[in-house]
Amino acid sequence: MAGLKELRTRLDSAKSTQQLTSAMKMVSVSKLRKAQNRTARVREMCFRLMAIYRTMTQENDAYLQSHLLHKGYERPSRVLIIVVASDKGMCGTFNTSVCRAAEDYIRENYSDFSLSDIGVFSIGNKAGQYFASKQYARMLSESCAPAGEMDYAHLEPWMEEILRAYEHGRIQKVEVVYCRPVNAATHVVKVQEILPVAGILKIGEAAIEEFRKQGESSASIGDVEVARHRAGFFKAGMVEALPGLESVLESMLPKVASLYLYLSLCQSAVAEHGARMTAMSQATDNAEELIKELNLRYNKLRQSGITNELIEIVSGATAQR
């Protein structure tokens, strides 16, 4: 009977674990939907800003090419890598994959740099723990910030500090490493240069084309106002800048970098919740399989005990005859 008691304890433990992982899966599903909705809004806002900015610079390309935030340093000698992970675990290989990808990227692209010229700023406690033992330089006031608190209001002070360091030459290039979701179950690690902003504006070119197609699609079904709203201001001369084009561009350049970094955080949150949902779903399925196996073993052992008791009773009755 000691075996039955042990199996009963394991069964109760497996059922408790299954209930926990199932609840965590449902929580992740809810958070995933909210993160997807937020990302969709931020993505459209980000691409609209880049599209408007690119349209405005068609009229003043010389100013754009001479601006430090756009053209960058000729030969960057100090680089900051922003690694976006999560604060919590239980999300499969999400945190490990992005941290290892960041380290591999640094090794492949900055092997000729000294460690004092490579800075890593971790967003997410798991990334902070991973890089805490590494010898990379600390280029900001902190080396790690929690991902859970990183909304746009919390991101702005960090971005202002990065921009100040960039303008003074303490940082000469900034790249962000994050997970971009492919679908709810899978993600890929992406590296994007955010300072200088020339790399982001290439994405803006694709955004212009996308919004133009959306405008044509809206016009084709008779929604002319939506078509004008989405496609009309992407023509040169359609945007009026007050008090002046250069002053507006000056204020927009940091916003382009900040908003794209925030979009990266939003996409990373979608990938994180998708990875945790998948991990918890697999854990729930594994618990179900374990419960079935333990139930089968428990019933076999219990049946065997009952059979042995019956044999003993019959044998005793036979011996008394």
C-alpha positions as CSV (number, residue, x, y, z in Angstrom):
1,M,0.0,0.0,0.0
2,A,3.0,2.3,0.3
3,G,3.2,2.3,-3.5
4,L,-0.4,3.4,-3.8
5,K,0.1,6.3,-1.3
6,E,3.2,7.5,-3.3
7,L,1.3,7.3,-6.6
8,R,-1.7,9.2,-5.1
9,T,0.6,11.9,-3.9
10,R,2.2,12.2,-7.4
11,L,-1.2,12.3,-9.0
12,D,-2.4,15.1,-6.7
13,S,0.8,17.0,-7.5
14,A,0.4,16.5,-11.3
15,K,-3.2,17.7,-11.2
16,S,-2.3,20.8,-9.2
17,T,0.5,21.6,-11.7
18,Q,-2.0,21.1,-14.6
19,Q,-4.4,23.5,-13.0
20,L,-1.6,26.1,-12.5
21,T,-0.2,25.8,-16.1
22,S,-3.7,25.9,-17.6
23,A,-4.5,29.1,-15.6
24,M,-1.2,30.7,-16.7
25,K,-2.0,29.8,-20.3
26,M,-5.3,31.6,-20.1
27,V,-3.7,34.7,-18.5
28,S,-1.1,34.7,-21.3
29,V,-3.8,34.5,-24.0
30,S,-5.5,37.5,-22.5
31,K,-2.2,39.5,-22.2
32,L,-1.3,38.4,-25.8
33,R,-4.5,39.9,-27.2
34,K,-3.9,43.2,-25.4
35,A,-0.3,43.3,-26.5
36,Q,-1.3,42.6,-30.1
37,N,-3.9,45.4,-30.1
38,R,-1.3,47.9,-28.6
39,T,1.3,46.8,-31.1
40,A,-1.0,47.3,-34.0
41,R,-1.8,50.9,-32.9
42,V,1.8,51.8,-32.2
43,R,2.9,50.2,-35.5
44,E,0.6,52.3,-37.6
45,M,1.5,55.5,-35.6
46,C,5.2,54.8,-36.0
47,F,5.0,54.1,-39.7
48,R,2.8,57.2,-40.3
49,L,5.4,59.3,-38.5
50,M,8.2,57.8,-40.6
51,A,6.2,58.2,-43.8
52,I,5.4,61.9,-43.0
53,Y,9.0,62.5,-42.0
54,R,10.3,61.0,-45.3
55,T,7.9,63.0,-47.3
56,M,9.0,66.2,-45.6
57,T,12.6,65.5,-46.2
58,Q,12.1,65.2,-49.9
59,E,11.9,69.0,-49.9
60,N,15.0,69.5,-47.8
61,D,17.3,66.5,-48.3
62,A,20.5,68.5,-47.9
63,Y,19.6,69.4,-44.4
64,L,18.7,65.8,-43.6
65,Q,22.0,64.5,-44.9
66,S,24.0,66.9,-42.8
67,H,22.2,66.1,-39.5
68,L,24.1,64.0,-37.1
69,L,21.1,61.9,-36.0
70,H,20.5,61.0,-39.6
71,K,24.0,60.6,-41.2
72,G,25.7,59.3,-38.1
73,Y,29.4,59.1,-37.4
74,E,31.7,58.2,-40.3
75,R,33.5,55.5,-38.4
76,P,31.6,54.7,-35.2
77,S,34.0,53.6,-32.4
78,R,31.5,53.3,-29.5
79,V,28.3,51.2,-29.9
80,L,25.4,50.6,-27.6
81,I,23.4,47.4,-27.9
82,I,19.9,47.5,-26.4
83,V,18.7,43.9,-25.6
84,V,15.0,43.5,-25.0
85,A,13.9,40.4,-23.0
86,S,11.3,39.8,-20.2
87,D,11.2,40.2,-16.5
88,K,9.9,36.6,-15.9
89,G,10.7,33.1,-17.1
90,M,8.4,30.2,-18.0
91,C,8.3,31.3,-21.6
92,G,10.4,28.6,-23.3
93,T,13.6,29.7,-25.0
94,F,12.4,33.3,-25.4
95,N,14.9,35.0,-23.1
96,T,17.8,32.7,-23.9
97,S,17.4,33.0,-27.6
98,V,17.4,36.9,-27.7
99,C,20.4,37.1,-25.2
100,R,22.5,34.6,-27.1
101,A,21.6,36.2,-30.4
102,A,22.8,39.6,-29.1
103,E,26.1,38.1,-27.9
104,D,26.6,36.3,-31.2
105,Y,25.9,39.5,-33.1
106,I,28.4,41.4,-31.0
107,R,31.0,38.7,-31.5
108,E,30.5,38.6,-35.3
109,N,30.2,42.4,-36.0
110,Y,32.4,44.0,-33.3
111,S,35.2,41.6,-32.8
112,D,37.8,44.4,-33.4
113,F,36.2,46.6,-30.7
114,S,37.5,46.6,-27.2
115,L,34.9,45.7,-24.5
116,S,35.2,49.2,-23.1
117,D,33.7,50.5,-26.4
118,I,30.7,48.1,-26.5
119,G,27.9,48.9,-24.1
120,V,24.8,46.7,-23.4
121,F,21.6,48.2,-22.0
122,S,19.2,45.4,-20.9
123,I,15.5,46.0,-20.9
124,G,14.0,43.1,-18.9
125,N,15.5,41.5,-15.7
126,K,16.3,38.2,-17.5
127,A,18.6,40.1,-20.0
128,G,20.1,42.0,-17.1
129,Q,20.9,38.8,-15.2
130,Y,22.4,37.3,-18.4
131,F,24.8,40.2,-19.1
132,A,25.6,41.0,-15.5
133,S,28.6,38.8,-15.5
134,K,29.8,40.0,-18.9
135,Q,32.5,42.7,-19.2
136,Y,30.7,45.1,-21.5
137,A,30.9,48.8,-20.8
138,R,28.2,50.7,-18.9
139,M,27.3,53.7,-21.1
140,L,24.1,54.8,-19.4
141,S,23.3,55.7,-15.7
142,E,21.9,52.1,-15.3
143,S,22.7,48.9,-17.1
144,C,19.2,47.4,-16.8
145,A,15.6,48.5,-16.7
146,P,12.5,46.4,-16.0
147,A,10.5,45.5,-19.2
148,G,7.2,45.5,-17.4
149,E,7.3,49.2,-16.5
150,M,8.7,50.3,-19.9
151,D,5.8,52.2,-21.5
152,Y,6.4,55.2,-23.6
153,A,6.5,57.6,-20.6
154,H,9.1,55.5,-18.9
155,L,11.1,55.0,-22.1
156,E,11.5,58.8,-22.9
157,P,14.0,59.6,-20.1
158,W,16.2,56.7,-21.2
159,M,16.0,57.8,-24.8
160,E,16.9,61.4,-23.8
161,E,20.0,60.1,-22.0
162,I,20.9,58.0,-25.1
163,L,20.4,61.0,-27.4
164,R,22.6,63.3,-25.2
165,A,25.4,60.7,-25.1
166,Y,25.1,60.3,-28.9
167,E,25.3,64.0,-29.6
168,H,28.4,64.3,-27.4
169,G,30.1,61.2,-29.0
170,R,30.0,59.0,-25.9
171,I,27.8,56.7,-28.0
172,Q,28.2,56.7,-31.7
173,K,25.8,54.0,-32.8
174,V,22.7,52.4,-31.2
175,E,21.2,49.0,-32.2
176,V,18.3,47.1,-30.6
177,V,18.0,43.3,-30.4
178,Y,14.5,42.0,-29.8
179,C,12.1,39.2,-30.7
180,R,9.6,40.0,-33.4
181,P,6.5,37.7,-33.5
182,V,5.8,35.7,-36.7
183,N,2.6,34.4,-35.3
184,A,1.3,33.6,-31.8
185,A,3.5,30.5,-31.4
186,T,6.8,31.5,-33.1
187,H,9.1,34.5,-33.2
188,V,12.4,35.6,-34.8
189,V,15.2,37.6,-33.3
190,K,15.7,40.9,-35.2
191,V,18.5,43.5,-35.0
192,Q,17.7,47.1,-36.0
193,E,19.8,50.2,-36.0
194,I,18.0,53.1,-34.5
195,L,20.8,55.7,-34.3
196,P,21.5,57.0,-36.8
197,V,17.9,56.9,-38.1
198,A,18.7,56.3,-41.7
199,G,18.1,52.6,-41.3
200,I,14.7,53.2,-39.8
201,L,13.7,55.5,-42.6
202,K,14.3,52.7,-45.1
203,I,11.4,50.9,-43.3
204,G,9.5,54.2,-43.7
205,E,9.8,53.8,-47.5
206,A,8.0,50.5,-47.2
207,A,5.4,52.1,-44.9
208,I,4.7,54.8,-47.5
209,E,4.0,52.1,-50.1
210,E,1.9,50.2,-47.7
211,F,-0.3,53.2,-46.9
212,R,-0.6,54.1,-50.5
213,K,-1.9,50.6,-51.2
214,Q,-4.3,50.9,-48.3
215,G,-5.5,54.2,-49.7
216,E,-6.1,52.7,-53.2
217,S,-7.9,49.9,-51.6
218,S,-10.1,52.3,-49.6
219,A,-10.8,54.3,-52.8
220,S,-11.7,51.2,-54.7
221,I,-14.6,50.5,-52.3
222,G,-15.8,54.0,-52.4
223,D,-14.3,55.4,-49.1
224,V,-12.7,58.4,-50.7
225,E,-12.1,60.3,-47.4
226,V,-10.1,57.4,-46.0
227,A,-8.1,57.1,-49.2
228,R,-7.2,60.8,-49.0
229,H,-6.3,60.6,-45.4
230,R,-4.0,57.6,-45.9
231,A,-2.4,58.5,-49.3
232,G,-2.9,62.3,-49.9
233,F,-0.2,63.6,-47.6
234,F,2.5,61.4,-48.9
235,K,3.0,63.6,-52.0
236,A,5.7,66.3,-51.9
237,G,4.4,69.7,-51.0
238,M,1.3,68.3,-49.3
239,V,2.7,68.8,-45.8
240,E,3.0,72.3,-44.3
241,A,5.6,72.7,-41.5
242,L,5.2,75.5,-38.9
243,P,7.1,77.4,-37.7
244,G,9.6,76.1,-40.3
245,L,10.6,72.9,-42.0
246,E,14.0,72.6,-40.3
247,S,12.7,73.2,-36.8
248,V,10.0,70.6,-37.3
249,L,12.5,68.0,-38.7
250,E,14.8,68.8,-35.7
251,S,12.1,67.8,-33.3
252,M,10.9,64.8,-35.3
253,L,14.2,63.0,-35.6
254,P,14.4,62.0,-32.0
255,K,10.7,61.0,-32.1
256,V,11.4,58.6,-35.0
257,A,14.1,56.8,-33.0
258,S,12.1,56.8,-29.7
259,L,8.9,55.5,-31.3
260,Y,10.6,52.7,-33.2
261,L,12.3,51.6,-30.0
262,Y,8.9,51.6,-28.3
263,L,7.5,49.6,-31.2
264,S,10.3,47.1,-30.7
265,L,9.3,46.8,-27.0
266,C,5.7,46.2,-28.0
267,Q,6.6,43.5,-30.5
268,S,8.8,41.9,-27.9
269,A,5.9,41.8,-25.5
270,V,3.7,40.1,-28.1
271,A,6.5,37.5,-28.7
272,E,6.9,37.0,-24.9
273,H,3.3,36.3,-24.2
274,G,3.0,34.1,-27.3
275,A,6.0,32.1,-26.1
276,R,4.6,31.8,-22.6
277,M,1.2,30.7,-23.9
278,T,2.9,28.0,-26.0
279,A,5.1,26.9,-23.1
280,M,2.2,26.7,-20.7
281,S,0.1,24.8,-23.3
282,Q,2.8,22.3,-23.8
283,A,3.2,22.0,-20.0
284,T,-0.5,21.4,-19.6
285,D,-0.5,18.7,-22.3
286,N,2.5,17.0,-20.6
287,A,0.8,17.1,-17.2
288,E,-2.3,15.5,-18.8
289,E,-0.1,12.7,-20.2
290,L,1.6,12.2,-16.9
291,I,-1.8,12.1,-15.1
292,K,-3.0,9.4,-17.5
293,E,0.1,7.3,-17.0
294,L,0.0,7.6,-13.2
295,N,-3.7,6.8,-13.2
296,L,-3.0,3.6,-15.2
297,R,-0.2,2.6,-12.8
298,Y,-2.3,3.4,-9.8
299,N,-5.3,1.3,-11.0
300,K,-3.0,-1.6,-12.0
301,L,-1.3,-1.6,-8.6
302,R,-4.7,-1.2,-6.8
303,Q,-6.2,-4.0,-8.8
304,S,-3.2,-6.2,-8.1
305,G,-3.6,-5.6,-4.4
306,I,-7.3,-6.5,-4.5
307,T,-6.5,-9.6,-6.5
308,N,-3.9,-10.7,-3.9
309,E,-6.3,-10.1,-1.1
310,L,-9.0,-12.2,-2.8
311,I,-6.5,-15.0,-3.4
312,E,-5.5,-14.9,0.3
313,I,-9.2,-15.1,1.4
314,V,-10.0,-18.0,-1.0
315,S,-6.8,-19.8,0.1
316,G,-7.7,-19.4,3.8
317,A,-11.3,-20.6,3.2
318,T,-10.0,-23.6,1.3
319,A,-7.6,-24.5,4.1
320,Q,-10.3,-24.5,6.7
321,R,-12.4,-27.1,4.8
